[in-house]
Amino acid sequence: MKVSPKAEEILEALWIATEEAGDNAAHLSTLGIGPDDEALAELNRLAYIEVSGDRVYLRKEGRPEARMTVRRHRLAERLMMDILDVKGGEGNAKACELEHLLHQGVDTKICTLLNHPSTCPHGNPIPPGLCCEEAREQGRVGVVALTELKAGEGGEIAYLAADDPKKMQKLMSMGVLPGNRLQLSQTFPTFVFKVGHSQFAVDQDLAREIFVRKE
């Protein structure tokens, strides 16, 4: 059963709060809703959540839908930024609109188009789908941050997540641009890689902002 867009946003926030931030619940104020919110009542009727005072708990019955909601949102972010080149605040806003449309297998098609990325442009994990598991079994992997590669691995640069113009300029001066091939040779104490015939070193923070379509 498809839930309303507002209910999906609540589920997404609950998943992030409980599964990723390590809390056992989220406060109503954090969710930006009141106790009489219609979307909250909708999720309560479905037994997806439990409300106790001003705290909202994600029940096991709601976990699959919450997980898929996060997956759809982060795939939408990748689509906006990797394929449509819509970035920054506008990209995030458009991704929020698009995620509510990625039902009935559309998310699988987009995930396949993007080559099964494991993280969103901000470095947050994308919960894998069945299509991702099949791709891994067949030896195909998706877009990953440079920090997820091992020494000796490489691939095509897919996306740069740096919002700071100075960082972006630094990467561009190295030839770290979408479409170019990158080969990683060292991961500690800095990430050392080769682009073309030139070798460069960056710290972990900058390495997290380079996304590679792993070979």
TAHU-V724975 format. One line per field, one symbol per residue. ss: DSSP state (A for helix, B for strand, O for the rest). phi: phi as a letter, one per 20 degrees, with the letter a starting at -180 (. if undefined). psi: psi as a letter, one per 30 degrees, with the letter a starting at -180 (. if undefined). Layout:
ss = ???
phi = ???
psi = ???
This chain:
ss = OOOOAAAAAAAAAAAAAAAAOOOOOBBAAAAOOOOOOAAAAAAAAOOOBBBBOOBBBBOAAAAAAAAAAAAAAAAAAAAAAAAOOOOAAAAAAAAAAAAOOOOOOAAAAAAAAOOOOOBOOOOOBOOOOAAAAAAAAOOOOOBBBAAAOOOOOBBBBBBBOOOOAAAAAAAAAOOOOOOOBBBBBBOOOOBBBBBOOBBBBBOAAAAOOBBBBBO
phi = .fefgffffffffffffeedeneeacfgfffmcdfdfffffffffemeccdcmddddefffeffffffffgfffffffffeeeelddmffffffffffgfdedlnfffffffgemlfecegenefegfdffffffffendcdecfgfeedgoearefeadefefgffffffffenecgofeccedbdbecedbdcmdddcccefffffeddceff
psi = kklleeeeeeeeeeeeeeeefglflkkeeefhllfgkeeeeeeeefgflkkjbgkkkjlfffeeeeeeeeeeefeeeeeeeeefhjabeeeeeeeeeeeffilhfeeeeeeeeghikfllfggkkjklaeeeeeeeeggklaklleffllkflaakkekkgkfkeeeeeeeeffgikkflkkkkfkfkfljklkjbgkklklleeeefgjkkjk.
